Amino acid sequence: MKAILEFNLDNEEDLLSYNLCNNASNLHSCLWEFNNKLRVMCRHSENEEACKIREMFIEYLNHYKIQL
């Protein structure tokens, strides 16, 4: 199975979509690192605020069906 994405880079809307697709792996890495940082803060410092933020963050990820 193949998927081919095609963008008209002369079209501003397509260029924005292209940049979003092109940066998707960086976005995934950023979200994963942020989640991991919150997890460490929650576990090792017993930071209740970090735990609440992580729970909310995970709810957002689930809402948008994002798996890290």
C-alpha positions in Angstrom: 0.0 0.0 0.0 1.2 3.5 -0.9 0.2 7.0 -0.1 1.4 9.9 -2.1 0.8 13.5 -0.9 1.0 16.2 -3.6 1.2 19.9 -2.9 1.2 22.9 -5.1 4.0 24.9 -3.4 2.9 28.0 -5.4 -0.4 27.9 -3.4 -0.1 29.4 0.1 -2.6 27.0 1.6 -0.8 24.0 0.1 2.5 25.4 1.2 1.2 25.6 4.8 0.0 22.0 4.6 3.3 20.9 3.1 5.2 22.5 6.0 2.9 20.9 8.5 3.4 17.4 7.0 7.2 18.0 6.6 7.5 18.9 10.3 5.2 16.2 11.7 8.1 14.0 13.0 9.6 17.1 14.8 6.2 17.8 16.3 5.9 14.1 17.4 9.3 14.3 19.0 8.5 17.5 20.8 5.2 16.0 22.2 7.0 12.8 23.3 9.7 14.8 25.1 7.3 17.1 26.8 5.2 14.1 28.0 8.3 12.4 29.3 9.5 15.5 31.1 6.1 15.8 32.8 6.3 12.1 33.7 9.7 12.5 35.3 8.6 15.6 37.2 5.5 13.8 38.5 7.3 10.7 39.6 10.6 11.9 41.0 9.7 15.2 42.6 6.0 14.4 43.4 5.1 17.6 41.8 1.3 17.7 42.0 1.0 20.5 39.4 3.1 18.5 36.9 0.9 15.5 37.5 -2.3 17.6 36.8 -0.8 19.1 33.7 0.3 15.7 32.4 -3.2 14.3 33.0 -4.7 17.2 31.0 -2.0 16.8 28.3 -2.9 13.1 27.9 -6.6 13.9 27.7 -5.8 16.3 24.8 -3.7 13.6 23.1 -6.5 11.1 23.4 -9.1 13.6 22.2 -7.1 14.2 19.0 -6.2 10.4 18.8 -2.5 11.1 19.0 -0.4 8.1 20.2 3.1 8.8 21.3 
